Amino acid sequence: MNDAIRNQIESLDTLRLPELQARFAEVLGEATRCPNKAFLIRRITAALEARADAAAPYEAAFLLNECFRERDQVVRHKPRER
């Protein structure tokens, strides 16, 4: 989980109920009239973490690809002679 997601989750505690309901709709894509702040915070947090976890493999693959690309530019190996 990156710092941006962590900051978003920490800021949920300061939101009022209507703001939490709006944030719930924004993150989960469905409206809610639930009056339970703890439930809303828990669901929003889970959705944000799931979104971050889903993006993690793609980010890792991208970074790994960049490392290999940089390595290939720096180190040039001669082909083996047989």
Secondary structure, DSSP 8 states (H G I E B T S, - for coil): --HHHHHHHHHGGG--HHHHHHHHHHHHSS------HHHHHHHHHHHHHHHHHHHHHHHHHHHHHHHHHHHHHH--------
